[in-house]
Amino acid sequence: MGLYIDVKKKFHGFNLNVKFSTEDNIIGLLGASGSGKSMTLKCIAGLEVPDSGKIILNGKVLYDSEKKINIPVRSRKVGFLFQNYALFPNMTVSQNISFALNNISRVEKDKIVSEKINMMNLNGLEDRYPSQLSGGQQQRVAIARALAVKPEILLLDEPFSALDSHLRSKMEERLVYILNNYTGSTVFVSHNRDEVYRICKNIAIINNGVVESCGDRDYIFENPATLAAARLTGCKNISRIEVLDENTVEALDWGCTLKTDKKIKGSPSYVGIRSHYITMGNGCTGENIFKCRVKYVNNGPFTTAIYLESVEEKSYDKIKTLRWEISREKWQKIKNLNQPWDMCIDSKKLFLIWI
């Protein structure tokens, strides 16, 4: 049945105008800090009341401004994992997990708590308080509490932001396992494109309070529709363009002319290429080969980012560098080769941006 949301809400200096729907059991909401991701979750949960719009979960109307429907938080069957976990400091692990389990017998409540303790590997920590737990343990308690109410929807707000990289990886594996066995809907919020890609098959790109793209993650990553979508999905190479003909653009920021593999429709404003789709043109024949020299290099632990500057005979006031990313091993083999180098951009991997 899935989730449908179409809401508007005005704040001081910020307008939320979010619309998306999904029938998949999990959707990722990818956006920069302050883009409206957390506020969207609060509207779904009922913690914030929109000014107008509609929210429907599995065919049940949670909010409808026209029909004056606003189901209270306690009746929405929502499991919410906050960024800071929001555990009650004066309650033990067991008490935190059982907090929202109302109107059931003590025996049933204890059974649910025991199940969630086992699920999240919290055995032996039942009587500890949040201050006595590590960050990862606190997160597991928060997830257990969210699942204890048997929610129809899980709202996960930047669940790994407070964890170190090793613990983040472990918790991500655990969360993927949980979500694979969870039959309800999930909205996973993050500003980390890698997390969203690994966990969610469908994503929505949110920018300045508006959902700009929504759908299959692979399609959106390969064909970002807007400038914000390109940047949020990790594209480091974006140039202003001038359209020369139906298959050719001038990349004004890179100082080169590029052929596209598809006919250009309308009036796109930018062209983009991901760093790993640039190759050395030695032995390469065809289109989109141009001469570059290395401007500077940035070594990471496993990959190297090489910033290239065009040396084509084109007169531009400002030429931006083109980022090329390869393994450190490959960089060691080629770094002493004579420059300039012939570099090749794959026309099939270029994408055009209209907005």
N, C-alpha and C positions, 0 to 999 in steps of 0.2 A: 504493500500500500504506500509506504514511504512518507516523505515530508514535503510539504509545500509552505513556503513563506513569502509573503509580499507585504512588507511593512515600511512605514515612514515614521521618523521621530526627529524632532528638532531639539538640539542642545545649543548652548551658548557657543557660537563659533563653529558648530559642526552639525551636519545634517545626515542622518542615517536613512538610506533609501535602498533597501535590500530586497531583491527578488530572486529566488531560485527554487528548484524542486528536484527531488531525486527519488527514484524507486529502488536504488541500490541500498544495501544495508549500512553503508558507510560513505560519507562524503567529507573531503578535506576542504577547509576554508583557509586559503593562503593569502596573506596580506602583511603589509608592514605594520610596525607598532603604531597604534592610533588610527588604524584604518576602519575600525568598527567591528572587528571580529568578536571581541568579548561582549560588546553590547548586543550583537545579534544573538549570541547564546543566552543572554539574560532575558531578551524578549521571548525566546522560545520557552525558557523555563518559567516565565511569568514574574521574574524579579524586576523587570522593567515593563511598563505598559506603553506600547506604541501610540502615536497620535492617531494613526489610521492604518487600515490594512487587514490582513487575514493570515492566520497560521493554522494549518491542518496537519494532523499527525495520524497516519493510518486510518484516514477517513473521518476522524473525530476533530471537530472544530475546537481549537483551544482559544482562539481569539478571532473576533470578527467585529470591526468597528461599526459597520452598517447595521448588523443585527444585535449590537450591544452585548456580545458574548465575550466574557473574559474569565475562563476557568481558573480558579485559584491555584496557587503553586502546589499545595498539598494534594490536589486532585489531578495533577498533570502526569503523574507517573514518570518523573524525570530523574535521572541520575546525573549529578553535576560534579565534575572534578575541577576545582578551581586551581588557578596558577599556584597559589600559596597553600593549597590543600585544605585550608580552613578547618583543621581539626580543633575540637574543643580541648583546650589545655588542661582543664580540670577533670577530664574524663579519661578512663583507661581505653586501651585498644578495643576491648569488647564493648564498652559503653559507647564509644564513637560509632562503631559499626551498627549497633542496635538502635541508635538514636531515633531514626525515622520509622522504626518498626512499631507502629501503633495498632491498636485494636486486634491484636492477636494474643494467643496464650503465651505464658512464659516458656512452656515446653517448646512451642513452635519457634519462638524468638531465639531460644538457645540453639535450636537445631540449625537455623539459618546462619547465626553467628559462627557456629562451629564449621559449617560448610565453607563460608567465606574465609575463615582463618586458614583452613586447609588449602583452599584454592590459591591463596596469595602467599603461602609459605610463611605464615605468621605464628606458627606454633611456638609456644614458650614466651610469647610477647603479650599475651592476653591482658595481663594486669599492669603493663607498663603505661606511662603517660607519654604524650607526644614529645616532651622535652628529653625523654630517655631513649628516643629513637633516632636513627640516622635519617638522612633525607630520603633514601630509597625505601626505608621501612615506612616512613610517614606516607609516602606516595602509595604504597601498597595498601595501607589502612584506608586511605581516601578512596581508592578504587573499590576496595571491599565494601565500604559504606555505600558508595554509589550503586553497586550491584545488588546490595542486600534488599532493596525495595522492589526488586524485579521490575526495573524500569522499562517502559516502551521505547525510550530514547536515552542514549548516553551523550552527554555534552562534555567534551574533553578540551579544556582551555590551556594550551601550551603545557601539556603534562610533563615534558622533559626539561623545561627551561631552567630549573633549579638544580639539575644533576650534572655531575662531571661526565666527560665523554665516555669513560668505561661503563659507569653505572647507567648512563643514558642508553647505551647499546643493549645492556642486559634487560633493562625495563622495556625497551622497545620490543624485544623478542617476546617478553612476557605478555605485553599488551596485544601484540598480533595474535598470539595464541588465544587469548581471552576473546578477542573480537571475532575470531574464526568460529568460536563456539557460542557466540551471542546472537540471538535471533532478532533482536530489535534494531532500531535505527541508531546510527552514531554520527555525530558531527565532531570532527577532529580539527581543532584550530591550531595553526602554527604560522610562524614567519620563516620557518626553515623548509626550503623547497625539497631537500633530500628526504626529510621525515615524511612530508606529505606524499611524495612520490612513492616511497616504499610502503606506506600503510594504506593509501587510498587509491582506488581505481578511478574514482570520479572526484573532480575538484571544482571549486568555485574560486575565482580570483576576485578579491575585494580591494578596492582602492578608493580612499576618501569617502567611505560610507556607501559606495555603490558596487554591486557585483558586475564586473566587466566581462567576464567569461565564465561559462559553466559547462561541464561535460567530461568526456573521457580524458584522463590525464595525459595519455600519450599524444593525442591530437592537440591538446592545448600547449604542451611542451614543444611540439614540432611546429605548430602554427599559432603562436601567440597573437591575439587579435589587436592588442593595444600595447602602447609603450610600457605601461605599468606591468602588464602581463609578461612581456619579454624580460623586463628587469627582475621581476619576482621569481620567474622560472630560471634565473641564473645566467641570462645572456649578457656577456661582457662587451660584445661588439655590436654597436648600433650606430648607424650613420644616417644623416640627412641625405636625401637623394633628389636628383632631377631626372624625370623620366625622359629618355631620348627617343625610344620607340616602344613597340608592344612587347619587346623582349630584352630591352637594354635600359640600364639606369647608370647615372653618374653618382658614385658614392662621394659626396662632397667632403666628408670628414676624413676619408681614407686616401683620397687622391687617386682613384682608379675607376675604370669603367667595367661594369659587370653585366654579364648575360644571365637571364633567368630561364628556368626550364619550362615555365608556364607563361601564357600571355598575360600581360599586365592589364587589369581592368580598373577603371576609375583613376583616382589621383592619390596613390600612396605617398606618405611623407617620409618613411624611413625604410631602411633595409637592415637585416640582422643576420649574423652568422655566429654559431657557437664556437668557442675556442678550439675544440678538438676536431672541428671539421675543416681546419686549414692544414694544408700539407705543403711540404717542399715540392717545388715543381720540377726538380731534376728528373728527366726522363718522362715527365708528364706532358701530354699533348692535349690540345683543345683550347677551351675558353677559360677566361678568368685567371690568367697567369700574369703576374706583374712583379716588378723588382722591388725588393725591400732590403733595408739594413736594420740591424738590431740596435734599438735605442737603449734599452736596459733590460735586465733579467731579474726575476724574483723566484728564488728557489724555495720550494716547500719540502716537506719530509719525503714525499714520494714523486711529486710532479714538479715541473718547472714551467713558469709562465714567462714567455718571451714577448716583449713588446716591440712590434715592428713598425717601421716608418717607411712609407712609400718614397721611392726615389724616381718615380716616373716624371717625365717632363710636363708637369701640369702646374699652373700657377694658382695656388690657393693661399689665402692669408694665414690660415691655421690648419695644420694637418694633425689629426689625432692619431695616436698609436693604435695598432691592431693587435689584440692579445691572441697569442698562439700558445696552447698548452700541450705539453708532451711529457713523457716519463723522464726522470732524471737520467736514466741510463742512455736514452736516445740523445739527450742534450749533451752529455759528455762526449758522444761520438761525433757530433756535428759542430760543436761550438767554435772550433778553430778553423773551420772551412772559410775560404775567402768570400768576402761580401762584395757587392750585394747578392742576395739570393733570389732565385725565382720562386715565388710562392703561388700556390694554387688554392682557389676557393671553389668548393663544389657547388655548382649551380642548383643541384637538386636539394641542397641543404640550406640555401638562402631562403629567408622568409621576408615578406613585405608587410609593413604596418601602416594602416590608414589613419589611426587615431593616436 
